[in-house]
Amino acid sequence: MTTAETVLLIAALLLALLVVGNIGFSKLAEWRNPPIGKFLECDGVVLHYVDRGDPAAPCVVLLHGNGSMIQDFTISGLVDLLARTNRVVCFDRPGFGYSQRPRLRIWTAAAQAALLAKALNQLGIRNPVVLGHSWGALVAIALAVRKDYPTQGLVLASGYYFPTGRLDVWLMSGPAIPVLGDLVSYTVAPIVSWAVLPGALRKIFAPRSVPQTFRNEFPASLVLRPTQLRAAAEESALLIPTATQFQAYYPAIGERVQIFHGTEDQVIEFRQAQDLHQALPRSDLHLVPNAGHMVTYADPAAIVEVVNSMTNS
């Protein structure tokens, strides 16, 4: 065996070990963090969701951001606070948590909204207030502009609404590349993501510290699964094109829109929220001082108050 052949064999063995190790890590993460909600099958996709509060009360639908899952909202307290007077339905969006993300579809915000509209119809829910955080805000907007599903209003938190130059988005999109992305997702991506995760968490919560409840309860190991890393990369790749496309949708939004954004957001500048407020005549802007990207943790009571005012109107 030549030196080159030996090197290739060793490299192949290392890659195989990484693949097997990451699959095993994923299974262990799922064993330690089982589903916390229910499942429904809609349009051939299994979705994981929680359904809290009085089924007869007005409904609030919660949509998390890129890379996250239902626990983002349960740990913040939003689910429990809203469920005091509302029915609250919170989904793992496709590819995150325990919801499937079939590979033969491109999961744009519009595609996710179409799926969620069908899922909400299956649950007997019409005219909900929809709260979307970060990437979930784009899905909320896509749901609101659908002609076949009525919504009562939108609450958009820390969203990205207009295209800008973002090198970080392209750097995070690598695992979305066909074939090569799979190799990256099942080998080095989980290790790199594990290494950068503490810094990423500090960034999204800055200037405040990461809440101890989040450190203790958020199932970060589920975030590091290859399938979820690929889903997150796909959404990073779709972020700027989606915002570019959605600029034409904003005039069609007739519902009341409440816009929340932290003034110290290090992920998405608060100018995005100001510009959307200018584009939507039926909107209110809530800039939260000393708050970062996780504005849902900075002032959940204010968000709950606004949502309740919409469901009670």
Phi and psi in degrees as a GROMACS rama.xvg file:
@    title "Ramachandran Plot"
@    xaxis  label "Phi"
@    yaxis  label "Psi"
@TYPE xy
-74.6474  167.661  THR-2
-61.6148  -41.3929  THR-3
-62.7251  -40.984  ALA-4
-66.5336  -37.3046  GLU-5
-64.3907  -44.3304  THR-6
-61.4163  -43.4155  VAL-7
-64.4277  -39.0523  LEU-8
-65.2407  -43.6625  LEU-9
-63.3941  -41.8842  ILE-10
-62.9899  -42.2423  ALA-11
-63.968  -40.9175  ALA-12
-64.8065  -40.3942  LEU-13
-64.2871  -42.39  LEU-14
-63.4068  -41.5636  LEU-15
-63.3551  -40.9113  ALA-16
-63.295  -40.2261  LEU-17
-64.5331  -42.4939  LEU-18
-61.8449  -49.9851  VAL-19
-62.5995  -41.9652  VAL-20
-63.7613  -41.5755  GLY-21
-71.3209  -34.2382  ASN-22
-65.4628  -43.0706  ILE-23
-62.9802  -40.7878  GLY-24
-61.027  -40.2067  PHE-25
-62.78  -44.1082  SER-26
-63.3441  -39.3923  LYS-27
-65.6226  -41.8449  LEU-28
-60.8037  -41.3549  ALA-29
-70.0673  -35.1904  GLU-30
-65.662  -38.6245  TRP-31
-78.1372  -22.8254  ARG-32
-130.104  75.555  ASN-33
-69.3762  165.941  PRO-34
-57.3035  143.519  PRO-35
-105.619  -2.32153  ILE-36
-128.752  -148.126  GLY-37
-113.026  173.695  LYS-38
-127.202  146.137  PHE-39
-139.448  149.965  LEU-40
-104.678  127.058  GLU-41
-138.817  123.807  CYS-42
54.2113  36.658  ASP-43
80.1946  7.73916  GLY-44
-119.514  131.063  VAL-45
-88.47  123.577  VAL-46
-113.417  139.243  LEU-47
-101.785  134.145  HIS-48
-152.399  160.501  TYR-49
-115.265  147.912  VAL-50
-134.202  107.181  ASP-51
-121.706  160.333  ARG-52
88.8128  -172.868  GLY-53
-75.7117  120.003  ASP-54
-60.1045  -22.4747  PRO-55
-88.7516  -7.48728  ALA-56
-80.3825  164.503  ALA-57
-56.4213  148.241  PRO-58
-105.469  141.457  CYS-59
-120.182  128.986  VAL-60
-107.275  129.727  VAL-61
-110.971  131.788  LEU-62
-126.437  117.661  LEU-63
-79.6453  173.33  HIS-64
-88.0178  -175.023  GLY-65
-65.4525  133.193  ASN-66
82.5216  -2.66029  GLY-67
-105.305  -159.978  SER-68
-168.005  -177.547  MET-69
-50.731  -41.6628  ILE-70
-58.8384  -22.5325  GLN-71
-54.1328  -43.6137  ASP-72
-83.6679  -33.0106  PHE-73
-69.6516  -40.1184  THR-74
-69.3922  -34.9711  ILE-75
-66.4787  -18.5126  SER-76
93.3221  -6.93136  GLY-77
-61.4705  -41.8764  LEU-78
-61.0435  -50.099  VAL-79
-65.4423  -41.0265  ASP-80
-65.2797  -44.2638  LEU-81
-70.0163  -32.1962  LEU-82
-71.3066  -9.70835  ALA-83
-63.9211  -33.3865  ARG-84
-129.124  0.640607  THR-85
-136.007  162.509  ASN-86
-84.3194  131.226  ARG-87
-120.633  122.201  VAL-88
-118.865  123.768  VAL-89
-126.515  124.04  CYS-90
-102.755  145.606  PHE-91
-75.3966  117.301  ASP-92
-67.8956  159.984  ARG-93
-51.152  126.035  PRO-94
94.506  -8.14821  GLY-95
-116.411  152.674  PHE-96
58.4278  -119.751  GLY-97
-116.015  18.8865  TYR-98
-93.5326  142.253  SER-99
-76.1113  158.577  GLN-100
-142.093  81.046  ARG-101
-53.3144  138.538  PRO-102
-74.661  -19.6474  ARG-103
-82.3246  3.58712  LEU-104
-118.631  149.684  ARG-105
-93.6585  114.875  ILE-106
-89.1426  68.3028  TRP-107
-67.5839  170.044  THR-108
-60.3969  -38.6423  ALA-109
-65.9275  -39.819  ALA-110
-65.7041  -39.7111  ALA-111
-66.6368  -39.7067  GLN-112
-63.3381  -39.7083  ALA-113
-62.6523  -42.3094  ALA-114
-65.8732  -44.2946  LEU-115
-67.5836  -33.9563  LEU-116
-61.246  -42.4237  ALA-117
-66.3392  -39.9998  LYS-118
-64.5932  -41.8715  ALA-119
-66.034  -38.1211  LEU-120
-61.845  -40.0108  ASN-121
-61.1659  -33.6049  GLN-122
-85.1335  -0.00456126  LEU-123
74.7657  28.4228  GLY-124
-107.49  125.428  ILE-125
-132.996  153.424  ARG-126
55.8589  45.3859  ASN-127
-80.427  161.026  PRO-128
-84.5934  130.023  VAL-129
-111.427  122.803  VAL-130
-109.354  120.755  LEU-131
-120.969  132.343  GLY-132
-108.733  131.702  HIS-133
56.9135  -120.741  SER-134
-62.0436  -28.4662  TRP-135
-63.3024  -22.4301  GLY-136
-65.0912  -35.3607  ALA-137
-66.251  -38.585  LEU-138
-67.0706  -38.6148  VAL-139
-61.3834  -42.5823  ALA-140
-64.5041  -43.9129  ILE-141
-61.3229  -34.9549  ALA-142
-69.9045  -38.704  LEU-143
-67.8539  -30.7251  ALA-144
-90.3039  -0.089758  VAL-145
-70.3172  137.844  ARG-146
-82.4536  -17.2661  LYS-147
-97.9349  3.17134  ASP-148
-143.299  117.02  TYR-149
-82.9883  139.63  PRO-150
-124.442  152.586  THR-151
-87.414  -28.2609  GLN-152
176.373  169.307  GLY-153
-123.12  143.187  LEU-154
-123.171  114.98  VAL-155
-112.845  123.952  LEU-156
-122.688  126.138  ALA-157
56.048  39.8735  SER-158
-88.7078  164.155  GLY-159
-115.164  114.187  TYR-160
-118.986  -17.8484  TYR-161
-134.112  140.223  PHE-162
-68.5606  138.981  PRO-163
-140.906  166.586  THR-164
-75.706  122.371  GLY-165
-140.162  100.482  ARG-166
-64.9917  -34.4832  LEU-167
-61.9634  -34.4434  ASP-168
-63.5527  -43.9535  VAL-169
-69.2629  -35.8117  TRP-170
-65.2448  -32.9018  LEU-171
-84.5964  -2.85953  MET-172
-89.7291  -4.42311  SER-173
-51.4002  -49.4682  GLY-174
-63.5571  -7.61733  PRO-175
-84.6712  -10.7722  ALA-176
-66.9635  128.575  ILE-177
-54.5981  140.832  PRO-178
67.2362  -65.5214  VAL-179
-60.3666  -38.0949  LEU-180
-63.248  -36.6607  GLY-181
-64.0012  -42.7052  ASP-182
-61.9837  -43.2878  LEU-183
-65.3878  -42.8416  VAL-184
-62.8304  -34.3301  SER-185
-96.886  2.04967  TYR-186
-123.351  -82.1029  THR-187
-89.7888  -25.4365  VAL-188
-58.707  -44.5347  ALA-189
-61.386  -36.1483  PRO-190
-69.5131  -46.6975  ILE-191
-62.5126  -42.9243  VAL-192
-64.0234  -39.2781  SER-193
-61.0355  -38.6551  TRP-194
-69.9031  -36.8318  ALA-195
-93.1207  -9.44299  VAL-196
-58.033  -45.6809  LEU-197
-57.8724  -41.8  PRO-198
-67.6056  -36.1876  GLY-199
-65.0996  -40.322  ALA-200
-65.1681  -41.7361  LEU-201
-61.3202  -37.2759  ARG-202
-67.8598  -43.3396  LYS-203
-71.991  -26.5372  ILE-204
-92.172  -17.6222  PHE-205
-56.1559  145.771  ALA-206
-83.7353  -1.04456  PRO-207
-85.1282  164.237  ARG-208
-81.8447  160.38  SER-209
-67.7458  122.459  VAL-210
-57.4125  142.09  PRO-211
-62.5172  -34.5586  GLN-212
-62.5865  -36.87  THR-213
-67.9476  -44.1806  PHE-214
-58.4159  -39.6495  ARG-215
-80.2815  -33.1339  ASN-216
-111.398  -22.4235  GLU-217
-73.4864  127.188  PHE-218
-78.3479  74.003  PRO-219
-60.3339  -29.3792  ALA-220
-63.9417  -27.3404  SER-221
-69.0437  -31.0052  LEU-222
-64.6113  -29.4371  VAL-223
-87.5099  1.89784  LEU-224
-67.014  141.744  ARG-225
-53.8579  -39.8532  PRO-226
-65.4186  -38.758  THR-227
-74.4385  -34.3412  GLN-228
-63.0971  -38.7355  LEU-229
-66.9798  -42.2999  ARG-230
-60.3258  -42.621  ALA-231
-64.0722  -38.4009  ALA-232
-65.6098  -40.4629  ALA-233
-60.6264  -41.6889  GLU-234
-71.1288  -31.8656  GLU-235
-62.7976  -44.0035  SER-236
-64.1516  -30.6965  ALA-237
-88.0624  -9.55316  LEU-238
-59.74  -57.0507  LEU-239
-67.397  -44.955  ILE-240
-59.0617  -36.518  PRO-241
-66.8812  -45.6837  THR-242
-61.279  -38.2075  ALA-243
-61.8025  -45.5288  THR-244
-67.1503  -39.1658  GLN-245
-73.8625  -14.5041  PHE-246
-55.8333  -32.4967  GLN-247
-75.2485  -16.8849  ALA-248
-83.5214  -26.7594  TYR-249
-57.1252  -39.371  TYR-250
-63.8382  -19.2359  PRO-251
-86.565  -4.53015  ALA-252
-81.7779  109.785  ILE-253
-96.0797  -14.3968  GLY-254
-75.1602  162.885  GLU-255
-69.9315  136.65  ARG-256
-125.6  126.969  VAL-257
-107.103  124.594  GLN-258
-113.346  121.275  ILE-259
-113.62  140.617  PHE-260
-158.293  138.634  HIS-261
-78.4878  136.522  GLY-262
-70.6719  -15.9236  THR-263
-111.408  23.4104  GLU-264
-61.7201  122.645  ASP-265
-96.0505  -1.48316  GLN-266
-101.301  -47.748  VAL-267
-131.819  121.19  ILE-268
-64.5708  145.652  GLU-269
-69.4648  -10.8016  PHE-270
-59.2693  -29.7047  ARG-271
-57.2498  -44.911  GLN-272
-66.7046  -40.3384  ALA-273
-62.9682  -42.4478  GLN-274
-66.6135  -38.5652  ASP-275
-66.0997  -39.4704  LEU-276
-58.925  -39.7126  HIS-277
-67.3191  -30.4221  GLN-278
-82.3977  -17.4057  ALA-279
-116.738  104.467  LEU-280
-64.5239  -26.1122  PRO-281
-100.04  45.3893  ARG-282
-125.036  157.047  SER-283
-123.64  138.649  ASP-284
-107.393  128.813  LEU-285
-122.444  99.1835  HIS-286
-90.5144  121.081  LEU-287
-98.1427  115.164  VAL-288
-69.184  151.847  PRO-289
54.9161  33.9896  ASN-290
-128.806  146.854  ALA-291
-106.07  -147.018  GLY-292
-65.5488  -33.0768  HIS-293
-87.527  60.2262  MET-294
-63.8377  -21.7476  VAL-295
-66.7777  -21.1111  THR-296
-93.5806  -27.2715  TYR-297
-70.2539  -40.3477  ALA-298
-148.181  65.4756  ASP-299
-63.8835  -30.8947  PRO-300
-62.8447  -39.6518  ALA-301
-66.1331  -39.4201  ALA-302
-65.4107  -43.0427  ILE-303
-62.2405  -41.1719  VAL-304
-61.0924  -42.783  GLU-305
-67.5155  -43.9474  VAL-306
-61.2443  -44.7728  VAL-307
-62.4571  -35.283  ASN-308
-65.5781  -30.4132  SER-309
-78.2995  -41.5769  MET-310
-72.0541  -24.8903  THR-311
-89.9292  -6.68473  ASN-312
